[in-house]
């Protein structure tokens, strides 16, 4: 199944697609300098993603990242698969522990 997903980071929302939104989100966590939240996902592939990119072009901040608009937030709220803060916290905790351990080693 292909999914269009919505990820929030630093006040922006990424609209992307992947075969597995949760797996893609986990991969994004390892490379992100800011905390991320997987907000929601829905069925769809590159065609749906491209339609959303066109629909929200005036809200584009950079690449696949968009400033939140009322309509975009409505679409996210209506998406059938909701994740939100609790999901991010479960995934981010191990990452935060690794970052803290690394920082402690670097500043000793």
C-alpha positions as CSV (number, residue, x, y, z in Angstrom):
1,X,0.0,0.0,0.0
2,X,1.3,3.5,-0.8
3,X,0.5,6.3,1.6
4,X,0.6,10.1,1.5
5,X,1.9,11.2,4.9
6,X,2.0,14.5,6.8
7,X,4.9,15.2,9.1
8,X,5.3,18.4,11.2
9,X,8.7,19.8,12.1
10,X,9.7,23.3,13.2
11,X,6.2,24.7,12.4
12,X,6.2,23.3,8.8
13,X,4.4,20.3,7.4
14,X,6.0,17.9,5.0
15,X,3.7,16.3,2.4
16,X,5.3,13.1,1.1
17,X,4.5,9.6,0.1
18,X,6.0,6.2,0.9
19,X,5.1,2.5,0.8
20,X,5.0,2.6,4.6
21,X,4.5,6.0,6.3
22,X,5.7,4.9,9.8
23,X,8.9,3.3,8.4
24,X,9.6,6.5,6.4
25,X,8.9,8.6,9.5
26,X,11.4,6.6,11.5
27,X,14.0,7.1,8.8
28,X,13.3,10.9,8.9
29,X,13.9,11.0,12.6
30,X,17.5,9.9,12.3
31,X,18.4,12.7,10.0
32,X,16.4,15.6,11.4
33,X,17.9,18.3,13.5
34,X,14.5,19.2,14.8
35,X,11.8,17.2,16.6
36,X,9.3,15.7,14.1
37,X,5.7,14.5,14.5
38,X,4.0,12.1,12.2
39,X,0.5,13.6,12.1
40,X,-1.5,11.5,9.7
41,X,-1.5,9.5,6.5
42,X,-4.0,8.3,3.8
43,X,-3.9,6.0,0.9
44,X,-2.2,7.4,-2.2
45,X,1.0,7.6,-4.1
46,X,2.9,10.2,-6.1
47,X,-0.1,11.4,-8.0
48,X,-2.0,12.3,-4.8
49,X,1.1,13.9,-3.3
50,X,1.7,15.9,-6.5
51,X,-2.0,17.1,-6.4
52,X,-1.5,18.3,-2.8
53,X,1.7,20.0,-3.7
54,X,-0.1,21.9,-6.4
55,X,-3.1,22.7,-4.2
56,X,-0.8,24.2,-1.5
57,X,1.9,25.8,-3.7
58,X,1.3,29.3,-2.3
59,X,2.0,27.9,1.2
60,X,5.2,26.1,0.1
61,X,8.2,27.0,2.4
62,X,10.8,24.7,0.7
63,X,10.6,21.5,-1.4
64,X,8.0,19.3,0.1
65,X,7.6,21.5,3.3
66,X,4.6,23.8,3.6
67,X,3.4,26.4,6.0
68,X,0.1,25.2,7.7
69,X,-3.0,26.6,6.1
70,X,-6.5,26.1,7.4
71,X,-7.4,23.8,4.4
72,X,-4.2,21.7,4.8
73,X,-5.0,21.3,8.5
74,X,-8.5,20.2,7.6
75,X,-7.2,17.6,5.2
76,X,-4.8,16.3,7.9
77,X,-7.6,16.1,10.4
78,X,-9.8,14.2,8.0
79,X,-7.1,11.7,7.0
80,X,-8.0,8.1,8.1
81,X,-4.8,7.3,9.9
82,X,-4.0,9.6,12.8
83,X,-0.8,9.4,14.8
84,X,0.0,12.7,16.6
85,X,2.1,13.5,19.6
86,X,1.9,10.2,21.5
87,X,3.2,8.3,18.5
88,X,6.1,10.8,18.1
89,X,7.0,10.5,21.8
90,X,7.2,6.7,21.7
91,X,9.6,6.8,18.7
92,X,11.6,9.9,19.7
93,X,12.5,8.7,23.2
94,X,15.2,6.2,22.1
95,X,16.5,8.9,19.7
96,X,16.7,11.4,22.5
97,X,18.6,9.0,24.7
98,X,21.2,8.5,22.0
99,X,21.5,12.2,21.5
100,X,22.0,12.8,25.2
101,X,24.6,10.1,25.5
102,X,26.5,11.5,22.4
103,X,26.4,15.0,23.8
104,X,27.6,13.8,27.2
105,X,30.6,12.1,25.5
106,X,31.4,15.2,23.5
107,X,31.4,17.6,26.4
108,X,33.3,15.6,29.0
